[in-house]
Amino acid sequence: MIRSLIYRCLAFILIIFLSCNSSSLKEERDALEAYTSKEIGWTIEIPQGFKRTSQIKRDADDQKGKEAIEKVYKGELKIDSLRHLVSFMKNQFNSFDSTIEPYEETEAGEYAENNVLIHKLIFDTYHKQGIKIDTSSSKINLKGQLFNAFYIKIFGPNGEVALNQIMYSKMIKGYDFGVNINYNNEEDKNALISAFMNSNLDK
């Protein structure tokens, strides 16, 4: 299942990779304040002060993430089945991205095993870029729905935490649903986590 793992990991690491290596930002000034995915029955409100990310930037991020992973796992990566849902950001250090990918578990426990492999892939990719990280994992309850949560602290050259990342994932209605949150301050952390925790999933 490594192909599926790479798709998911790509969506998760690309924003951090650019945050550590780029100061440019391009946003859509979109008046929409909420987003709904009919595929998984999910609705989220975009926090005040955050703007939806442009398709141009998302495409550029995808390519950067793809190149970063290919340095760890050799071979060409295809991302045709990975779909972005909503992405929004205040700046390159404080952002939210969500994706889905068709996923069918072929045997019991496969999804959980894949999550363990994804965490290793993420660690190896950061290590290959010369980025020091610290990680932990847990489960979180979103209105009765249990999600996997993976936490990453990213350290700068001076040894201080430069960036934080939280990755949430769950199988929903035949899709692997993933959410990635990046932040570097408590105010934006609270806004982004609250937006996700207050979002709604059809039961």
Stockholm file with secondary structure:
# STOCKHOLM 1.0

chainA/1-203         MIRSLIYRCLAFILIIFLSCNSSSLKEERDALEAYTSKEIGWTIEIPQGFKRTSQIKRDADDQKGKEAIEKVYKGELKIDSLRHLVSFMKNQFNSFDSTIEPYEETEAGEYAENNVLIHKLIFDTYHKQGIKIDTSSSKINLKGQLFNAFYIKIFGPNGEVALNQIMYSKMIKGYDFGVNINYNNEEDKNALISAFMNSNLDK
#=GR chainA/1-203 SS CHHHHHHHHHHHHHHHHHHTTCCCCCBCCCCCCEEEETTTTEEEECCTTCEEBCHHHHHHHHHHHHHHHHTTSCSCCCCTTCEEEEEEEEETTEEEEEEEEECCCSSTTHHHHHHHHHHHHHHHHHHHTTCEEEEEEEEEEETTEEEEEEEEEEECTTSSEEEEEEEEEEEETTEEEEEEEEESSHHHHHHHHHHHHTCEECC
#=GC SS_cons         CHHHHHHHHHHHHHHHHHHTTCCCCCBCCCCCCEEEETTTTEEEECCTTCEEBCHHHHHHHHHHHHHHHHTTSCSCCCCTTCEEEEEEEEETTEEEEEEEEECCCSSTTHHHHHHHHHHHHHHHHHHHTTCEEEEEEEEEEETTEEEEEEEEEEECTTSSEEEEEEEEEEEETTEEEEEEEEESSHHHHHHHHHHHHTCEECC
//
